Amino acid sequence: QVRLVESGGGLVQPGGSLRVSCEASGIIFSMYVMGWYRQAPGKQRELIAQITSGGSTNYGDSVKGRFTISRDNAKNTVYLQMNEMEPEDTAVYYCNSAPIGNPRFWGQGTQVTVSS
């Protein structure tokens, strides 16, 4: 059974930092390009960062230079370090395969709120 569990979300002030994590089970994690997606209220879910098994990364323009994606294949975990956060970063954050999320992999996500 495939399971992706996101954690680490919360409330952060503008300009602050937060790291979210996603632990995978039921898949051969190292075979997948992994990505972080987010869905803000009233908007479609979007891919914001992705990382290959070897560590090559790619970012969406809205987070480039502020967010860093990383992974630990031994722990089946992918991370997203978010710095210089803005209110526009408020969303539910999900991990999944990239660049297209596998419908079987979506988890519950983790809520991130940027507000003073």
GUNUMAR-612118 format. One record per atom (N, C-alpha, C, O): x, z, y. Coordinates in steps of 0.2 Angstrom, whole numbers, plus 5000, padded with zeros to 4 digits. Atoms other than C-alpha are relative to their C-alpha. Layout:
N
XZY;...
END
This chain:
116
500450004994;500050005000;500450005006;500950045007;499650004994;500749955017;499850055005;499250055006;500149954995;500850085030;500550005006;501150015004;499649994994;501550085048;499750055004;499150055006;500249944996;501450245057;500450015006;501050025006;499649994994;501850255075;499950075003;499450105001;500049934997;502250415084;500450005006;500849965008;499649994994;503050485100;499749995006;500050005012;500350014993;501750435113;499850065004;499950125001;500249944996;501150545127;500049985007;499949925009;500050004993;501050575145;500750005004;501050055002;499350004997;502550525156;499949985008;499449945009;500150014993;502750525175;500349935002;500849914998;499750064998;503150355184;500850015001;501050065004;499350004999;505050325183;500350044994;500950044993;499849965006;505150435167;500249964994;500149904994;499850035006;505750395149;499650034994;499350094995;500349985006;504950405132;500349964994;500449904995;499850045005;505450345115;499450014994;499250074992;500550005005;504150295102;500349974993;500849944994;499850025007;504450275083;499549974996;498949984997;500550035005;503650175069;500450004993;500949974992;499750005006;504050215051;499549964995;498949974995;500450055004;503550085038;500150034993;500650054991;500049995008;503150105019;499649954997;499249925000;500450055004;502549995006;500349925001;500049884999;499750074999;503649845012;500750005000;501050065000;499350014999;505449785011;500249995007;500249945009;499950004992;505749835029;500649965002;500549925007;499450044998;507449755030;499949925000;500349895003;500250075001;506649585026;499749975007;499649915008;500550024995;505549585042;500450005007;500750055008;499949994993;505849545060;499450055002;498850035001;500549954998;504949695068;499949995007;500449985011;500150004993;504149705085;499550065002;499250094998;500549954996;503249825097;499549965004;499749915008;500550034996;501649765104;499650065004;499750125002;500449954997;500449855116;499449975003;499349915004;500750024997;498649845122;499850045005;499750105004;500349964994;498149905139;499249995000;499049944997;500750014999;496349935143;499749945003;500049925008;500350074997;495349775145;500449944999;500349895001;499550065000;496849665140;500149994992;500050034988;499950025007;497349575124;500750044998;501150055002;499449975003;498749655113;500549945001;500449885000;499450054998;500449575118;500650034996;500750094996;499349985003;502149575109;500550015006;500549975011;499549984994;503449655121;500750004998;501149995002;499450005003;504949665110;500149994993;499650014989;499950015007;505649615094;500750004998;501249995002;499449995002;507149645083;500149974993;499749984989;499850025007;507949555068;500350054996;500450104998;499749965004;508549635053;500750025002;501050075001;499349994998;510349615059;500150035007;500650045009;499949974994;509949685076;499949965006;500049985012;500150044995;509649535087;499350025004;498850025000;500649984996;508349575101;499749955005;500149905007;500350044995;507149485112;499450045003;499150085000;500549964996;506049555126;499549965004;499749905006;500450034995;504549505136;500250025007;500650075008;499749994993;504849485155;499850075003;500150095007;500349944997;503749635159;500450074998;500450125002;499649945002;504949755150;500749995000;501150044999;499350025001;506649665150;500450055005;500250055011;499649964996;507949785157;499850075000;500250115003;500249935000;506949945155;499950024993;500050084992;500249985006;506449945137;500649984995;500949934996;499550025005;507649945122;499750014993;499550074991;500250005007;507149905104;500650014995;501149984996;499549995005;508149965089;499750024993;499150034993;500349995006;507949995071;500550034995;501150034996;499649975005;508650095056;499749984993;499250014991;500350035006;508449995040;500050064994;499650054990;500049955005;508950145030;499450055000;499350084995;500549964999;507550245037;499349975000;498850005002;500650045000;506250105037;499750015007;499150025007;500349984993;506050145056;500249955005;500849935005;499850044994;505950045072;499850055006;499350085006;500049964994;506150125089;499949965006;500049905006;500150034993;505650085107;500250055005;499850105006;499849954994;506650175121;499749975006;499949915008;500350034994;505650155137;500250045006;500250105006;499849974994;506450195153;499749975007;499449925006;500350024993;505950175172;499349984999;499149925001;500750025002;504150175166;499650005006;499750035011;500550014995;502750115177;499350014998;499250014992;500749995002;500850145177;499849944996;499449954992;500350065003;500649965171;500350004992;500049964988;499849995007;501550025155;499550044996;499650044989;500549975004;500050125150;499649964995;499349914997;500350045005;499350065134;500150044993;500450094993;499949985007;499250095115;500549954997;500549894998;499450045003;500850045107;500050004992;499950054989;500050025007;500949965090;500649974997;501049945001;499450045003;502349905078;499749964995;499149974992;500250055005;502149755066;500549954999;501049955003;499650065001;503049605060;500049965006;499449965009;500050044994;503549485074;500349934998;500649934993;500450004994;503249365082;499350004999;498950015004;500750005002;501549365073;499950064996;500250074991;500149945004;500849535067;499649984994;499149944994;500450015007;500249535049;499450045001;499450105002;500649965000;498449585049;500050064996;499650114997;500049945005;498749705034;500450065003;500450115000;499549954998;500049805044;499850045006;500150095007;500249964994;499149865060;499950074998;499550094993;500149925001;499250055061;499550025006;499249985009;500449984995;498350165073;500350005007;499950015012;499750004993;499550155087;500250075002;499950125000;499949944996;500150285099;499949995007;500249945010;500250004993;499450315116;500650025005;500950075004;499649984994;500650305131;499749995006;499449945008;500350004993;500050355148;500550025005;500950075005;499549994994;501150335164;499650025006;499249985009;500449974994;500350445178;500350065003;500750104999;499749934997;500850575190;499450055001;499550105003;
END
